[in-house]
């Protein structure tokens, strides 16, 4: 478009190096000098309003649909596995009437949560893309590139309320915050201004050391301070930690220097599993309390095999359901490849969790045997030494 006598703005539309328009956007260059934010007038001059352009509108609709399908698919898939496991347990239970009523409530709750999570992610994705397109239209695509995503994310964030105004999602919020911190650290490493500050993040195996510190805190809380853990996380640790609560209470008493007051409960638990032991009220090393008549090494091997069996049902839906949803088109073309990667991821993560739990008990027993003592620092150090699992993962 050439400049006209009435002051019309010249607009130049240029393709990228591949001959197309990068990312679906048409690059416009205002050749006439204009005041700030004049790029909006240039865009409107071409008729490219954010939602009049079918390509941009399609992007918003597609993002919303994908968000809903991912949220509902993952939440619904995990709920389906949970309900199937619940139904399997109810068949073995004697109180079937109570179980049937409880199962109906669980199914209703699963459907409600599936829809709410789908609506949440669909709204989040749609809002984010809509705000992103509007800001790009008003302020210019290149001019707002550095901060546009931040503002779009802030505006889209409250869509989490759609999962229920009285429902707290602390774990989800912390997970998103940690993922954001990882992305920020990567940007900081590449930054000239913050590169020196973020230099420790580039140390070799520095991430493993950081995870060992986290592992130490988790193991300490699991044994010594379970009431500090969220209920869902506590239930997860109690299941995969593989120890009866009476055993954990006994180890806690020994580590804290308190008199042992639940030895009968521990002996009764072992008796129910076919193991007959008699615990010493004056014991200083809780190895017998932890693994009964087994030796420390035999306990690690048997615990690892049991832990791997417990971990497989946890990670199987985590890998296969997202693969079917996210890679649904590729799954039809190359099912063996995607299915194989899902099984490999399931096996690797199951191996990680089983090594995590078994090596935690291994290091704890080893330290107790070496120093002939059990106290709170020994429990914390036992978690700190648990580095092998991170090398596997």
Protein Blocks (a to p, Z undefined) as FASTA:
>chain_A
ZZdfkopacddddddfkopaehhiacdddfbdcdehklmmmmmmnopafklpmklmmmmm
mmmmmmmmmmmmmmmmmmmmmmmmmmmmmmmpmblmlmmmmmmmmmmmmmmmmmmmmmmm
mmmmmmmmmmmmmmmmmnopklmmmmmmmmmmmmmmmmmmmnopkbccfklmmmmmmmmm
mmmmmmmmmpmklmmmmmmmmpghklmmmmmmmmmmmmmmmmmmmmlpcfklmmmmmmmn
opafklmmmmmmmmnopacfklmmmmmmmmmnopacdddfkbcbfklmmnomacfklmmm
mmmmmmmmmmmmmmmmmmmmmmmmmmmmmmmmmmmlmmmmmmmmmmmmmmmmmmmmmmmm
mmmmmmmmmnopacfklmmmmmmmmmmlmmmZZ
